[in-house]
Amino acid sequence: MNRLRDDLAQWFEGARERSAAIAPLPRVEQVGRVERVGDGVAIVSGLPDAGQDELLRLGDDLYGMAVTLEPASIGCVLLSPWETVTAGLKVRGTGDGVRVPVGEALLGRVVDPLGQPLDGGQPLDAERLDPIDQPAPAIIDRDLVTTPLQTGITVIDAMIPLGRGQRELIIGDRKTGKTAIAVDTIINQRNSDVVCIYAAIGQKASSVNQVLDAVRRFGAWERCIFVIGEADSAPGLQWIAPYAACTMAEYFRDRGRDALLVIDDLTKHAAVYRELSLLLRRPPGREAYPGDIFYVHARLLERSAKLAAESGGGSLTALPIAETQAGNLSAYIPTNLISITDGQIYLEPKLFYEGQKPAVNVGKSVSRVGGKTQAPAIKALSESLRLEYAQFLELEVFTRFGAMVDEATRKAIDHGRRIRSILIQPEYEPLSLGNQTAILLAVGSDVLDRLTPEAVEAFKARLMPWLDERCRQALERVETTGLLEDEDRRELEGHLRALAAEMATD
């Protein structure tokens, strides 16, 4: 009995020592409260150590982001439906910024800006969570942009060529085909290894569904990610949508792959940022936009780049979209974006309503990378195309006044009309490099001059099946090497002349 008593005493003494060794230490936790809320923003007090852009947890399952830090309060942009947030709700800091899932599991999925599935599929099995705001690659980590990014749109690939790692602005009035150009570019990547990410900011559900249906039917859906900031979602979600999409694209870029990011559109993004800034009582600037609106877009678009081989060799190409009012390119947001990007594709309403689709104004469009990224086959055939087309547009305006023209001017005008006809391209039908080469070869030779301007459209419609049946191997060599050898040129030109002769006798 005495031995049992001694054993128990020894056990209790050991338990007391173990308890003392694992005694809980005091932990300080800051808990704030929502002071007021409304229209997608909230004012929070009681979190003096919160950081800029820190993710805040409101209640149990609501989130916001700290964007305005004052001595006694924090301006918070809500990332959850603000109708469920009430004054007095407890707020805790997370000590981290907003993060989104990245990885191969996102391919073929439709998600919101926080990475939550919107397509009704399985929950995402993401590789990790990355912050939405990351620094742009340093100059020393970048390489020259020399690899072409084929859009499949002849007027762009021939006269406004794009490269992998470039930032090219698509700009124009409402309903002029801006999104159509971006979608055709995504569809054309079905023949490449480029991963495509489409970010929609405040777009109508019908417009977004049209994009999704087009890519599902004609493109490589399994290599695409769609980040949708819906029009009826919280303004904060719409604001972070392009940053989240860029982070998802950088995952592939940093692994040596090529990615294409389409942002549709930055005009709505700027409007959402202006709305949030005014609600948070930030000082307004020009057109009521906050003073850092240029920095907001520059910080985003600078993340697209072509990395050097030592940094992985991947690339991220950005195609931001912007909307103008009555063709005013000198407005605040358009001028900002034009100065940030490496060129712009300007879509003119007048051309659109005349049936010239895509309605690209070649004179006001430019690619600052230029021919350095063009496939040699297209570059050799399009050297004089832009000049000839610009001269035709000037002559056409002159002849509208009924002036008498000489024979040389008349031939230049007829040739220009044939060029314009051949550049018209239906939506969702991007052309391969081989077919574009054949079309430009027909334009550069006198093949089209044997046809009436009205017959050019029929010639183009019959051209692809005609060449696929008779010289498929020559087209495949052009698409594989990017070069137009003399033998292939003679073969293609012979078949072009044969088709033109057949149509001339019909």
Summary of the structure (lengths in Angstrom):
residues: 506
radius of gyration: 29.1
end to end distance: 120.3
largest distance: 129.7
contacts: 1670
relative contact order: 0.10
helix: 46%
strand: 20%
